[in-house]
Amino acid sequence: MESTSFFERKISLSPSDLNELKSTPLEELLMRKARDQMEMKCSEQGFVLPGSIQFISRSMGYFESARFTGDTNYYVKMEGKVIYPVDGIRVLGSVIRKNKMGLYINYKDAIRIQVPRDLHIGNQEYDSVKIGDIVHIELKRSKFAIHDTYILASGLFISKQESATEEAVQGAQQEVSEESEESSEEPEESEEVQPAEEEEEEEEEETE
């Protein structure tokens, strides 16, 4: 679901942006503009993850005819990480909303998943889910448009992940049970030693 995609975008630098060339390389200015325009938004390839856009190459700058803005235009080639939801894939997300309609799940701030309550009537584990819980979801249909801030999808509830406190309690219970088993085995060994000592004492009395 997460993959690397390649982009080519037309990026314009205003005269005020070009003033920064004294202290900042041109490629860095272009990438700053590109990240502001693309990251944390949907593109034609999917949702672009933050901090993933990398510079590949650029064209020569040019001015558009009959436009007197003073902007310099560049065609920039880049690569970045995108998330594109696939039907049937399972993800792990956090519950940010719960109501009579169902659950609303957030996955990496990239996908908002709607889990209808009508499809899980009678499921006690589904009913026990609370806001903030981590749950396993199977994605179904999804939709998005370019420049959307997230992908909207629907899914099915699979299971609820155990919280860290529950796992810690279970681990402590296992340690206690192991210690109790070891302590119960120790007296048995001591009982086996005692008869051997009595036999040695009887042999000494017979020799005397």
Secondary structure by P-SEA (a helix, b strand, c coil): cbbbbbbbbbbbbcaaaaaacccccaaaaaaaaaaaacccccccccccccccccccccccccccccccccbbbbbccbbbbbbbbbccbbbbbbbccccccbbbbbccccbbbbbbccccccccccccccccbbbbbbbccccccccccccccccccccccccaaaaaaaaaaaaaaaaaaaaaaaaaaaaaaaaaaaaaaaaaaaac
